[in-house]
Amino acid sequence: MISIEFLRQFRISGYAIFDFTAAFLGIYLLSPLLSKIFLKVRIKISKKNWLLLTLPISIFSHLFIGQITPMTRDFIDIHSHYILKVLILSLFIFGVKDIKIVKKNSVGKED
């Protein structure tokens, strides 16, 4: 039986590939449900937007619950990891760029 610790040992720049894969796969599978929930409050978010927002949401949620992961620690470090900061902020900007507020009479209709 393969343990999670074994899977998490494979890393790129100190970040576990397994964690990235699990996060993106989870968002990919949950995005239709999440989009439907947000459409009920008149916010249209596509699957592409959810995928772009995966890492920014991850960092925010880890900060919110107080679970400091290596990426979260690197993101809040004010003295280094500028490429990571630019990447996360870029993903956030591109992720929220195409989010639309839909009119009340068009909720539930497809484009």
BELRAMO-V850003 format. One record per residue. N is the residue number from 1. SS is DSSP state (H for helix, E for strand, L for the rest). PHI is phi in whole degrees, 0 to 359 (NA if undefined). D_LAST is the distance of its C-alpha to the last C-alpha in Angstrom with 1 decimal. Layout:
BEGIN
n: [N:N]
ss: [SS:SS]
phi: [PHI:PHI]
d_last: [D_LAST:D_LAST]
END
This chain:
BEGIN
n: [1:2:3:4:5:6:7:8:9:10:11:12:13:14:15:16:17:18:19:20:21:22:23:24:25:26:27:28:29:30:31:32:33:34:35:36:37:38:39:40:41:42:43:44:45:46:47:48:49:50:51:52:53:54:55:56:57:58:59:60:61:62:63:64:65:66:67:68:69:70:71:72:73:74:75:76:77:78:79:80:81:82:83:84:85:86:87:88:89:90:91:92:93:94:95:96:97:98:99:100:101:102:103:104:105:106:107:108:109:110:111]
ss: [L:L:L:H:H:H:H:L:L:L:E:E:L:L:E:E:H:H:H:H:H:H:H:H:H:H:H:H:H:H:H:H:H:H:H:H:H:H:H:H:L:L:E:E:L:L:H:H:H:H:H:H:L:H:H:H:H:H:H:H:H:H:H:H:H:L:L:L:L:H:H:H:H:H:H:H:L:L:L:L:L:H:H:H:H:H:H:H:H:H:H:H:H:H:H:H:H:L:L:E:E:L:L:H:H:H:L:L:L:L:L]
phi: [NA:277:270:294:298:296:294:279:284:276:227:234:54:88:252:290:298:300:296:298:299:296:296:291:294:299:294:300:285:273:302:298:292:297:297:295:296:290:294:294:258:67:239:260:235:276:298:299:296:299:294:293:272:303:290:300:296:299:296:299:293:293:296:298:270:82:265:272:270:303:291:297:299:293:292:272:289:278:256:201:62:292:296:298:299:296:299:295:295:295:300:297:298:292:289:270:300:259:286:239:264:265:291:300:282:253:293:93:266:270:287]
d_last: [46.4:44.5:44.4:41.7:44.4:44.9:41.2:41.0:44.0:41.9:40.8:39.5:41.0:42.0:38.7:38.3:36.0:35.7:34.3:31.6:30.7:30.6:28.5:25.8:25.9:25.7:22.7:21.0:21.8:21.1:17.8:15.7:18.0:18.1:14.3:14.4:17.5:16.2:13.1:15.9:17.4:14.2:14.0:11.1:12.9:12.0:14.8:16.0:16.6:18.5:20.6:21.4:22.5:24.6:27.9:27.6:26.8:29.7:32.1:31.2:31.6:34.8:36.2:35.2:37.1:39.9:39.6:40.4:39.3:40.5:37.2:37.1:40.8:40.2:37.3:39.4:42.5:43.0:45.5:43.7:40.6:38.9:36.8:35.3:34.6:32.9:30.8:29.7:29.0:27.0:24.9:24.4:23.5:21.0:19.6:19.0:18.0:14.2:14.1:12.3:13.5:11.0:12.6:14.4:13.0:9.3:10.5:9.7:6.7:3.8:0.0]
END
